[in-house]
C-alpha cells in the first residue's frame, strides 16, 4: 500500500508542478511585493500555518493576525476546495479592503475562490489517491499537497527577495 501511495503522491506533486508552474511564479511575485504576508489556513490547512511559523525554515515576516492587513500587504490562503464558503467570505472581505491575495485550493466546478483571487494555485486533488476493494477511494492528502505548494512559493519568494538584497 505504501508503494502505491508514494507513487500516487509523487504523481500529484508532478501534476501540480507541471500545471501550476506559472502560477507559482506569479503568486510568489505578488506576495514578495507586499509589505507583509498574512497567511490563513482553513481546517487541515492549519498545517501550513504551523510550518510557516514554527518550521525549521520559517517564512520571514509572515503573520497570522489578518485583522491588521492593509492594502500594502498580501495574503496567502489555503483551503481544501475553491468552493469553501469561509474562504470565499474572507476573499470577499479582502477584495473590499483592496488587499491582493494568492489562494491555494483544488478547483471545483462551483468554486468562486479561484475567480476572486489575484493568483490561484490548483492543488489538483479532485479525489482520494488509493482505490479499495469495493470501488471506493481513500487517502486524500490535501495538507501534504498544500505544504508542497507552500514550499514552492517560499523558495521562489526567497529567490526574488535575494535578488533585491
C-alpha positions in Angstrom: 0.0 0.0 0.0 2.8 2.5 0.9 4.4 1.9 -2.5 1.2 2.7 -4.3 0.5 5.8 -2.1 4.1 7.0 -2.7 3.7 6.6 -6.5 0.3 8.4 -6.4 1.7 11.2 -4.2 4.7 11.7 -6.5 2.3 11.9 -9.4 0.3 14.5 -7.6 3.3 16.7 -6.9 4.4 16.4 -10.5 0.9 17.4 -11.8 1.0 20.4 -9.5 4.5 21.4 -10.7 3.6 20.9 -14.4 0.2 22.6 -14.4 0.8 25.4 -11.9 4.4 26.4 -13.0 3.4 30.0 -14.0 1.0 30.4 -11.0 3.9 29.7 -8.6 6.0 32.5 -10.2 3.1 34.9 -10.4 2.0 34.1 -6.8 5.5 34.5 -5.4 6.0 37.8 -7.1 2.7 39.1 -5.8 3.5 38.0 -2.3 7.0 39.4 -2.4 5.7 42.8 -3.4 3.7 43.2 -0.1 4.8 45.0 3.0 3.8 41.9 5.0 2.4 38.5 4.2 -0.5 37.2 6.1 -1.2 33.5 6.0 -4.6 31.8 6.6 -5.2 28.1 6.5 -8.6 26.6 6.9 -9.2 23.3 8.7 -6.4 20.8 7.9 -4.5 23.6 6.1 -3.5 24.9 9.5 -0.5 22.6 8.9 0.8 25.3 6.5 0.4 28.0 9.2 2.5 25.9 11.7 5.2 25.2 9.1 5.4 28.9 8.1 5.8 30.0 11.7 7.4 27.1 13.6 9.1 25.0 10.9 12.9 24.7 10.6 12.9 27.3 7.9 10.0 29.8 8.7 8.7 32.3 6.1 10.3 35.6 7.1 7.8 38.3 8.1 4.7 36.1 8.0 1.8 36.8 10.3 -1.5 35.1 11.1 -3.2 38.2 12.5 -5.0 39.1 9.3 -7.2 41.7 11.0 -4.2 44.1 10.8 -3.7 43.6 7.0 -3.9 46.7 4.8 -3.8 47.2 1.0 0.0 47.4 1.2 0.1 43.8 2.5 -0.6 40.4 0.8 -2.5 37.4 1.9 -1.8 33.7 1.2 -4.7 31.5 1.9 -5.0 27.7 1.8 -8.2 25.7 1.8 -9.3 22.3 0.5 -11.6 23.4 -2.3 -12.3 26.6 -4.2 -15.9 26.4 -3.0 -15.1 26.6 0.7 -17.6 29.1 2.0 -15.4 30.5 4.8 -12.5 31.1 2.3 -14.9 32.7 -0.2 -16.2 35.0 2.5 -12.7 36.0 3.5 -11.8 36.6 -0.1 -14.8 39.0 -0.4 -13.5 40.9 2.6 -10.0 41.1 1.2 -11.4 42.4 -2.1 -13.4 45.1 -0.2 -10.2 46.2 1.5 -8.3 46.1 -1.8 -5.9 43.5 -0.4 -4.3 41.3 -3.0 -4.1 37.6 -2.3 -3.0 34.2 -3.5 -5.4 31.3 -2.9 -4.4 27.7 -2.9 -7.1 25.1 -3.3 -8.5 22.4 -5.5 -10.5 23.9 -8.3 -14.1 22.6 -8.3 -16.9 23.5 -10.8 -18.9 25.6 -8.3 -15.9 27.2 -6.7 -15.7 31.0 -6.6 -12.3 31.3 -4.9 -10.2 30.9 -8.0 -12.1 33.7 -9.8 -11.7 36.0 -6.8 -8.0 35.5 -6.1 -5.3 37.6 -7.8 -3.5 34.3 -8.3 -4.9 30.8 -7.7 -2.9 27.6 -7.4 -4.8 24.5 -8.1 -4.0 21.6 -5.8 -5.1 19.1 -8.5 -6.6 16.8 -5.8 -10.0 16.0 -7.1 -10.3 12.6 -5.4 -8.5 10.4 -2.9 -5.5 8.6 -4.3 -6.0 5.0 -3.4 -8.7 2.5 -4.5 -10.1 0.0 -2.1 -11.6 -3.4 -2.9 -15.1 -2.0 -3.1 -14.6 0.7 -5.8 -14.2 3.5 -3.2 -11.1 5.7 -2.8 -9.2 6.8 0.3 -6.0 8.7 1.1 -6.8 12.4 0.5 -3.5 14.2 1.3 -4.7 17.8 1.0 -2.4 19.2 3.6 0.6 17.4 2.0 -0.3 18.9 -1.3 -0.7 22.3 0.3 2.7 22.0 2.0 4.3 21.2 -1.3 2.8 24.4 -2.8 3.8 26.4 0.3 7.4 25.3 -0.2 7.3 26.1 -3.9 6.1 29.6 -3.1 8.5 30.1 -0.3 11.6 29.0 -2.3 10.5 31.4 -5.1 9.8 34.3 -2.7 13.3 33.8 -1.1 14.9 33.8 -4.6 13.1 37.0 -5.5 14.0 38.8 -2.3 17.6 37.7 -2.5 17.8 39.5 -5.9 16.9 42.8 -4.2 19.3 42.4 -1.3 
